[in-house]
Amino acid sequence: MLTVQQEHVLMDEMAIRRALTRIAHEILERNKGVDNCILAGIRTRGIYLAERIAARMEEIEGVRIPVIGVDTASFRDDRERTSADKECLLERAVVQGRKVVLFDDVLYTGRTVRAAMDAVMASGRPEMIQLAVLVDRGHRELPIRPDFVGKNVPTAKAEEIQVRLKEVDGEDLVAIIQK
């Protein structure tokens, strides 16, 4: 039997742009500028969101903020670790003593963010870690709360939030999929 999926658009390109601009301003306000800050995007889509935020912050402040990618695969709690997993891809000097703003597209259970924080911490000791997400859909399994949110979308567990970005998917769109 075929399962019919219904898609409802939550954010179009303009709504995503506005949300990211607002988040950029909130980050600048909370951190009193960009001094000692670094943006860390969780692969895959988080890195593109971090790049977009960095561009907006540069327009506002006139200073380019560094952006790094974070690969959480080696730090997931839902797979076995190997000895090769103990090495982190981030350079220690990159995060050491800095304010790290971690970016993800969708916050759900919190497990990906926990893995990303582990990856950052394995690379050095940041001054602090803040979390920015485009969509917070609830259903946390871990005590993780975002500092900056583009849109809060209460969902049922059977629903799926799909973020599409031009860099990966050819369009900017956030949709909720009813299964």
C-alpha positions as CSV (number, residue, x, y, z in Angstrom):
1,M,0.0,0.0,0.0
2,L,1.4,3.4,-0.9
3,T,1.8,6.0,1.8
4,V,0.6,9.5,0.8
5,Q,2.7,12.4,2.1
6,Q,1.3,15.8,2.3
7,E,3.6,18.8,2.4
8,H,2.8,22.1,4.0
9,V,5.2,25.0,3.5
10,L,6.2,26.7,6.8
11,M,8.9,29.1,5.5
12,D,9.6,30.3,2.0
13,E,12.8,31.9,0.8
14,M,11.8,35.3,2.1
15,A,10.8,34.0,5.5
16,I,14.1,32.1,5.8
17,R,16.1,35.3,4.9
18,R,14.2,37.3,7.5
19,A,14.7,34.7,10.2
20,L,18.5,34.5,9.5
21,T,18.8,38.3,9.5
22,R,17.0,38.4,12.9
23,I,19.2,35.7,14.3
24,A,22.3,37.6,13.1
25,H,21.2,40.7,14.9
26,E,20.4,38.7,18.1
27,I,23.8,37.1,18.1
28,L,25.5,40.4,17.7
29,E,23.5,41.9,20.5
30,R,24.0,39.1,22.9
31,N,27.8,38.9,22.2
32,K,28.3,42.7,21.9
33,G,29.7,42.3,18.4
34,V,31.8,39.6,16.8
35,D,35.0,39.8,18.8
36,N,36.3,36.4,19.8
37,C,33.3,34.6,18.1
38,I,33.3,31.8,15.6
39,L,30.3,30.2,13.8
40,A,30.2,26.4,13.7
41,G,27.8,24.8,11.3
42,I,26.7,21.2,11.8
43,R,27.0,19.4,8.5
44,T,25.2,19.3,6.1
45,R,22.8,22.2,6.2
46,G,24.0,23.9,9.3
47,I,27.2,25.0,7.6
48,Y,25.3,26.8,4.9
49,L,23.1,28.6,7.5
50,A,26.3,29.6,9.4
51,E,27.8,31.0,6.2
52,R,24.7,33.0,5.5
53,I,24.6,34.4,9.0
54,A,28.3,35.3,8.8
55,A,27.6,37.2,5.6
56,R,24.8,39.2,7.3
57,M,27.0,39.9,10.3
58,E,29.7,41.1,8.0
59,E,27.2,43.5,6.3
60,I,26.2,44.8,9.7
61,E,29.6,45.0,11.5
62,G,32.0,45.2,8.6
63,V,34.0,42.3,10.0
64,R,34.1,38.7,8.6
65,I,33.5,36.2,11.3
66,P,35.2,32.7,10.9
67,V,33.0,29.8,10.0
68,I,33.9,26.1,10.5
69,G,32.0,22.9,9.7
70,V,31.3,20.3,12.4
71,D,31.0,16.6,11.5
72,T,29.1,14.8,14.2
73,A,29.4,11.3,12.8
74,S,32.2,10.3,15.1
75,F,30.4,11.6,18.2
76,R,26.9,10.1,17.7
77,D,25.5,7.9,20.5
78,D,23.6,5.8,18.0
79,R,26.7,4.1,16.5
80,E,29.7,2.3,17.8
81,R,33.0,4.2,18.0
82,T,36.2,3.0,16.6
83,S,39.7,4.1,17.5
84,A,39.8,6.3,14.4
85,D,36.8,8.2,15.8
86,K,38.7,9.6,18.7
87,E,40.4,12.2,16.4
88,C,38.4,15.4,15.8
89,L,38.5,17.2,12.5
90,L,38.6,20.7,14.2
91,E,41.9,22.2,15.0
92,R,42.4,22.9,18.7
93,A,43.4,26.5,18.2
94,V,40.2,27.2,16.3
95,V,37.8,27.0,19.2
96,Q,40.1,27.4,22.2
97,G,38.9,30.3,24.4
98,R,36.4,31.5,21.8
99,K,32.6,32.0,21.8
100,V,31.3,29.3,19.5
101,V,27.8,29.7,18.0
102,L,26.7,26.3,16.8
103,F,24.2,26.2,13.9
104,D,21.8,23.4,12.9
105,D,18.8,23.4,10.6
106,V,16.3,21.5,12.8
107,L,16.4,20.9,16.5
108,Y,14.5,17.7,17.4
109,T,15.7,15.3,20.1
110,G,18.9,17.2,20.8
111,R,21.2,14.2,20.0
112,T,22.9,15.8,17.0
113,V,23.5,19.0,19.0
114,R,25.0,16.9,21.8
115,A,27.3,15.2,19.4
116,A,28.3,18.5,17.9
117,M,29.1,19.9,21.3
118,D,31.2,16.8,22.0
119,A,33.1,17.4,18.7
120,V,33.7,21.1,19.6
121,M,34.8,20.2,23.1
122,A,37.2,17.5,21.8
123,S,38.9,20.3,19.8
124,G,39.5,22.6,22.7
125,R,37.9,24.5,25.5
126,P,35.7,27.3,24.1
127,E,34.7,30.2,26.3
128,M,31.1,29.3,25.7
129,I,28.9,27.5,23.2
130,Q,25.6,29.0,22.0
131,L,23.0,27.2,19.8
132,A,21.2,28.7,16.8
133,V,18.6,26.7,14.8
134,L,16.4,27.6,11.9
135,V,13.5,25.4,13.2
136,D,12.8,24.1,16.7
137,R,10.3,21.3,16.5
138,G,10.2,20.1,20.1
139,H,10.3,16.5,21.3
140,R,13.7,16.8,23.2
141,E,15.3,13.7,24.6
142,L,18.2,15.7,26.1
143,P,18.2,18.9,28.2
144,I,19.2,21.1,25.2
145,R,17.6,24.5,24.5
146,P,18.5,26.8,21.6
147,D,19.7,30.4,22.3
148,F,18.5,31.6,18.9
149,V,15.5,30.2,16.9
150,G,14.2,31.1,13.5
151,K,10.8,29.5,14.0
152,N,9.2,27.3,16.7
153,V,7.0,24.6,15.1
154,P,5.3,22.2,17.5
155,T,5.1,18.9,15.7
156,A,3.8,15.4,16.1
157,K,6.4,12.7,16.2
158,A,5.0,11.2,13.0
159,E,5.6,14.5,11.2
160,E,8.9,15.5,9.6
161,I,10.4,18.9,9.1
162,Q,12.3,19.2,5.9
163,V,14.7,22.1,5.3
164,R,15.8,22.7,1.7
165,L,18.6,25.1,1.0
166,K,19.8,26.3,-2.4
167,E,23.3,25.2,-1.8
168,V,22.2,21.5,-1.4
169,D,18.7,21.2,-2.7
170,G,18.4,24.0,-5.3
171,E,15.7,26.0,-3.4
172,D,15.1,27.6,0.0
173,L,12.1,26.1,1.8
174,V,11.0,24.7,5.1
175,A,8.1,22.3,4.9
176,I,6.3,20.0,7.3
177,I,5.6,16.5,5.9
178,Q,2.5,14.7,7.1
179,K,3.0,10.9,6.7
